[in-house]
Amino acid sequence: MAETDDSLISTHPSTSGLQIALHPLALLTISDYITRHTLRKQTGPMVGALLGTQEGRDIAIEHAYEIITLVDKDQVRIDEEWFENKLRLFKETHPTLDLLGWFTTTTSPTFAPALYMVPIHQKMLNYNESAIILCLNPAPNASAGGGGKLPLGIYESIIETEDAATAGAVENLLKLKFVPLKYTIETGEAEMIGVDFVAKGGFGNATAEASGLESTTEGKLNVGTQNDELLSNLTAKANAIRMLHSRIRLLTNYLSNPPHNKPNHQLLRALKSLTHSRLPLLTPSDAGAFRQEQLAEQSDVHLVALLGVLTRSIEEARGVGKKFAGIEATNRANLRMGGSGSAGEPAVWDNYGQPKDPMRRGRRENSGGGGGAPFGGYPSNF
């Protein structure tokens, strides 16, 4: 009988004491590889290497990269030459990192390794005798028992002896088994910035479309990175209010249409405790006082608005007064400089000069010898 995926899982617990710390950067790399593999409609399993540091029993998975695989007679194997060159380049760039193991995808709901993974893992043991394997289920409905856990499993390999009865003989066989390991998520400061940017939907992300299909996505407005935090806070509050509204509607529906059998007094007491102690504003104890307080607050708001309008009107009137005072001062200065002339016009004496002898002017004007002013009412000395 062919072995199933669960048959590769050892029944013995882990005795190595390994402490796995998984970094988000490695998960983002694996997710990107799976996305590109799917959009390009590539076939074959997705396999990659895991890089990180190991100090004693503590393992930190920090980086990952894909590995080219070859299918030979229904058996999956890695391209060793390409893998070794890639590993050498990574070691030159990051000399502190070591090969910790490899990752792949699985369709098992328990994230158990498949049979085709055994030859690949045996090849990885040549580079690291304690290599680990990370199995990730990329299905949308994959879950790890709820609670926000990641849909993946990390395993170490051990060699177990298994009794196998053959025709005419009984011998002990050595078999490769996998033991689940517990892991934690560890994030560095630089990774937190990148993960936060990705979680908020970084601007300028590329989009891919399937061939033969038309995209009908709606455009999005770029409001700037300075408003991202405000938008995320408002979105969280809107979701919380929406959830509260749905819960309250569920409670009102239950109270409007109670079950026909015996009522659940414990549930009713819980509802009463919620509405009377935790949410007192839903049903105020004194409706008259509540209404009076509401009207007082409205009056205060209107009064503040009227005071604002009055202050603005006073400021505008003060500005008009300053302008009028300036114009009036200019007119008075012109009158002082121009005599009897109006503002902005020269006086009569500016055009014709002052009389040389006022007494003579008076005598000539009063004489009847035809010595009147030659210009009518102007002085006669011109």
C-alpha positions in Angstrom: 0.0 0.0 0.0 1.3 3.4 -0.9 2.3 5.7 1.9 0.2 8.8 2.6 1.6 12.1 3.6 0.8 11.6 7.3 2.9 8.4 7.3 6.0 10.5 7.0 5.3 12.2 10.3 7.0 10.6 13.3 4.9 9.6 16.3 7.8 10.6 18.6 8.1 14.2 19.9 11.1 16.3 19.1 14.1 15.8 21.4 16.5 18.2 19.7 15.3 21.3 21.5 15.5 23.5 18.5 14.0 27.0 18.8 12.9 28.3 15.4 12.5 32.1 14.9 10.9 32.9 11.5 11.4 36.4 10.1 8.8 38.1 7.9 11.3 38.9 5.2 11.6 35.1 4.4 7.8 34.8 4.3 7.5 37.7 1.9 10.1 36.1 -0.3 8.3 32.8 -0.3 5.0 34.6 -1.0 6.5 36.5 -3.9 7.9 33.3 -5.4 4.5 31.6 -5.1 2.8 34.5 -6.7 5.1 34.7 -9.7 5.0 31.0 -10.1 1.2 31.1 -10.2 0.8 34.1 -12.5 3.3 32.7 -15.0 1.4 29.4 -15.0 4.5 27.4 -14.3 4.3 23.7 -13.6 6.1 21.6 -11.1 6.6 22.0 -7.4 7.9 25.2 -5.8 11.2 24.7 -4.0 13.6 27.1 -2.4 16.4 27.4 0.1 16.3 28.9 3.6 19.2 31.0 4.9 19.8 32.3 8.4 21.9 32.0 11.5 22.2 29.2 14.0 23.6 29.6 17.5 23.4 26.4 19.4 19.8 25.3 19.5 18.5 28.7 18.3 17.7 29.0 14.6 16.7 32.2 12.9 15.3 32.0 9.3 16.1 35.4 7.7 16.3 34.9 3.9 15.0 32.6 1.2 15.5 32.1 -2.5 14.0 29.8 -5.1 15.7 26.7 -6.6 15.3 25.4 -10.1 13.9 21.9 -10.1 14.1 19.1 -12.7 11.6 16.3 -13.2 13.2 13.0 -14.1 11.0 9.9 -14.5 8.3 11.3 -12.1 10.9 12.2 -9.6 11.7 15.8 -8.6 15.3 16.8 -8.1 17.1 20.1 -7.8 19.6 21.5 -10.3 22.7 21.1 -8.1 25.0 23.3 -10.3 22.6 26.2 -10.2 21.8 25.7 -6.5 25.5 25.7 -5.6 26.3 28.8 -7.6 23.4 30.7 -6.1 24.4 29.6 -2.6 28.0 30.7 -3.2 26.8 34.2 -4.3 24.6 34.5 -1.2 27.5 33.5 1.0 29.7 36.1 -0.6 27.0 38.8 -0.1 26.0 37.6 3.4 28.9 35.8 5.0 27.2 35.4 8.3 24.3 33.4 6.8 24.2 29.6 6.6 22.0 27.2 4.7 19.4 26.0 7.3 17.1 24.0 5.1 14.6 24.5 2.3 10.9 25.3 1.7 8.2 24.0 -0.5 4.4 24.1 -0.9 1.9 21.5 0.1 -1.8 20.8 -0.3 -2.2 19.0 2.9 -4.5 20.6 5.4 -2.1 19.6 8.2 0.9 20.9 6.3 2.5 17.4 6.2 5.4 16.6 3.9 4.7 14.7 0.7 6.6 11.7 -0.7 8.3 13.6 -3.5 10.0 15.8 -0.8 12.1 12.9 0.6 14.7 12.8 -2.2 15.1 16.6 -2.1 15.5 16.6 1.6 18.1 13.8 1.4 20.0 16.0 -1.0 19.8 18.9 1.3 21.2 16.8 4.1 24.5 16.7 2.2 24.8 20.5 2.7 23.5 20.6 6.3 23.1 17.4 8.3 20.4 19.1 10.5 18.4 20.7 7.6 14.8 21.7 8.3 11.9 21.9 5.9 9.1 24.5 5.8 5.9 23.4 4.2 3.4 26.2 3.3 -0.1 25.7 2.1 -1.0 28.7 -0.2 -4.7 27.8 -0.5 -7.0 30.7 0.5 -9.0 28.6 2.9 -5.9 27.0 4.5 -5.7 27.6 8.3 -3.6 26.4 11.2 -6.4 26.0 13.6 -7.5 29.6 13.7 -6.2 32.3 16.0 -4.3 34.1 13.2 -1.7 31.4 12.8 0.2 31.0 9.6 -0.7 28.1 7.3 2.7 26.4 7.5 4.6 23.8 9.3 8.3 23.4 10.1 9.9 20.0 10.5 13.2 18.4 11.3 14.2 15.0 10.0 15.2 11.9 12.0 16.0 8.4 11.1 13.8 5.7 12.6 13.9 2.0 12.5 10.8 0.3 11.3 10.0 -3.4 11.2 9.0 -4.6 7.8 7.9 -8.2 7.1 8.8 -9.5 3.7 8.2 -12.9 2.1 10.4 -15.2 4.0 12.4 -12.7 6.0 12.1 -10.0 8.7 14.6 -7.1 8.7 15.0 -3.8 10.3 14.8 -0.9 7.9 16.0 2.7 8.4 13.4 5.2 7.3 13.4 9.0 7.1 10.7 10.6 9.3 9.8 14.3 10.0 9.1 15.7 13.4 7.1 19.0 13.8 8.9 21.9 15.4 7.4 24.9 17.1 8.3 28.4 15.8 7.9 32.0 16.7 7.7 35.2 14.5 10.6 37.5 15.1 10.7 40.9 13.5 13.6 43.4 13.2 13.3 47.2 13.0 14.0 47.3 9.3 11.5 44.5 8.6 8.8 46.3 10.6 9.1 49.2 8.2 8.8 47.0 5.1 6.0 44.9 6.5 4.0 48.0 7.5 4.5 49.5 4.0 3.3 46.2 2.4 0.3 45.9 4.8 -0.8 49.4 3.9 -0.7 48.6 0.2 2.5 50.3 -1.0 1.9 52.7 -3.9 3.2 51.8 -7.3 2.7 48.1 -7.0 2.6 46.3 -10.3 -0.5 44.4 -11.3 -0.7 41.4 -13.5 -3.6 40.4 -15.7 -4.5 36.9 -17.1 -4.3 36.5 -20.8 -7.7 36.9 -22.6 -9.3 38.7 -19.7 -10.1 42.4 -19.4 -9.4 44.2 -16.3 -12.3 46.3 -14.9 -10.7 47.5 -11.7 -11.6 50.9 -10.4 -9.0 53.6 -10.0 -7.7 54.5 -6.6 -6.8 58.0 -5.4 -3.3 58.5 -4.1 -3.8 60.5 -0.9 -0.1 60.5 0.1 1.8 58.6 2.6 1.3 61.3 5.3 -2.4 60.3 5.5 -1.9 56.6 5.6 -1.9 56.4 9.4 -5.1 58.5 9.6 -6.8 56.4 7.0 -5.9 53.2 8.7 -7.2 54.5 12.1 -10.4 55.7 10.5 -10.8 52.3 8.8 -10.3 50.5 12.0 -12.8 52.6 13.8 -15.3 52.2 11.0 -14.9 48.4 11.1 -15.4 48.5 14.9 -18.6 50.5 14.6 -19.8 48.3 11.8 -19.2 45.2 14.0 -20.9 46.8 17.0 -23.9 47.7 14.9 -24.2 44.1 13.6 -24.0 42.7 17.2 -26.6 45.2 18.5 -28.9 44.3 15.5 -28.5 40.6 16.4 -29.5 41.3 20.0 -32.5 43.3 19.0 -33.6 40.6 16.6 -33.3 38.0 19.4 -35.4 40.2 21.7 -38.0 41.0 19.0 -38.5 37.3 18.1 -37.6 35.2 21.2 -37.6 31.5 20.8 -40.9 29.7 21.5 -39.5 27.3 24.0 -38.5 28.3 27.5 -36.5 31.5 27.5 -32.9 31.5 28.4 -32.8 33.6 31.6 -29.0 33.6 31.8 -28.8 35.1 28.3 -31.5 37.7 29.2 -29.6 38.7 32.4 -26.5 39.1 30.3 -28.3 41.4 27.9 -29.7 43.5 30.7 -26.4 43.8 32.3 -24.9 44.9 29.0 -27.5 47.5 28.2 -28.0 49.0 31.7 -24.4 48.9 33.1 -22.0 49.0 30.2 -24.1 51.0 27.7 -26.1 53.5 29.9 -26.6 56.0 27.0 -28.7 53.7 25.1 -31.6 54.1 27.6 -31.0 57.2 29.7 -32.5 56.9 33.2 -33.8 60.5 33.2 -34.9 61.5 29.7 -35.8 65.1 30.8 -32.4 65.8 32.2 -30.8 64.2 29.2 -32.8 66.4 26.9 -32.0 69.5 28.9 -28.3 68.8 28.9 -28.5 68.2 25.1 -30.2 71.5 24.6 -27.7 73.3 26.8 -24.8 71.8 24.7 -26.5 72.9 21.5 -27.0 76.4 22.9 -23.3 76.6 23.9 -22.3 75.5 20.4 -24.6 78.2 18.8 -23.3 80.8 21.2 -19.7 80.1 20.4 -20.6 80.3 16.7 -22.3 83.7 17.2 -19.4 85.0 19.1 -17.1 84.0 16.3 -19.2 85.8 13.8 -19.4 88.9 16.0 -15.6 88.9 16.5 -15.1 88.6 12.8 -17.5 91.5 12.1 -15.7 93.7 14.7 -12.4 92.9 13.0 -13.8 93.9 9.6 -15.3 97.1 11.0 -12.0 98.0 12.6 -10.3 97.5 9.3 -12.8 99.8 7.5 -12.2 102.4 10.2 -8.5 102.3 9.8 -8.9 102.8 6.0 -11.3 105.7 6.5 -8.9 107.4 9.0 -6.1 107.1 6.5 -8.1 108.7 3.7 -9.3 111.5 6.0 -5.8 112.3 7.1 -4.6 112.5 3.5 -7.4 114.9 2.7 -6.6 117.2 5.6 -2.9 117.2 4.6 -3.8 118.2 1.1 -6.1 121.0 2.4 -3.3 122.4 4.6 -0.8 122.4 1.8 -3.2 123.8 -0.9 -5.1 126.4 0.9 -8.7 126.7 -0.2 -8.3 124.2 -3.0 -10.0 120.9 -2.7 -8.1 117.7 -2.0 -5.9 116.8 -4.9 -6.3 120.2 -6.7 -4.0 123.2 -6.7 -5.1 126.5 -5.0 -5.9 129.6 -7.0 -2.7 131.3 -5.8 -0.6 128.4 -7.0 -1.6 129.2 -10.6 -1.7 133.0 -10.6 0.6 134.0 -7.7 0.0 136.1 -4.6 -1.1 139.8 -5.0 1.8 142.2 -4.8 -0.1 144.9 -2.9 -3.4 144.0 -1.3 -4.2 147.7 -0.6 -3.7 148.6 -4.3 -5.8 145.8 -5.3 -8.7 147.1 -3.2 -8.4 150.7 -4.6 -8.4 149.6 -8.2 -11.4 147.3 -7.6 -13.3 150.2 -5.9 -12.4 152.9 -8.6 -14.9 153.5 -11.5 -12.3 154.2 -14.1 -12.8 150.9 -15.8 -9.9 149.4 -13.9 -11.7 146.2 -13.1 -10.0 142.9 -12.9 -9.1 141.6 -16.3 -10.1 138.1 -15.4 -13.4 138.7 -13.8 -13.2 137.8 -10.1 -9.4 137.2 -10.1 -7.0 139.8 -8.6 -6.3 142.8 -10.8 -2.5 142.7 -10.4 -2.2 140.0 -13.1 
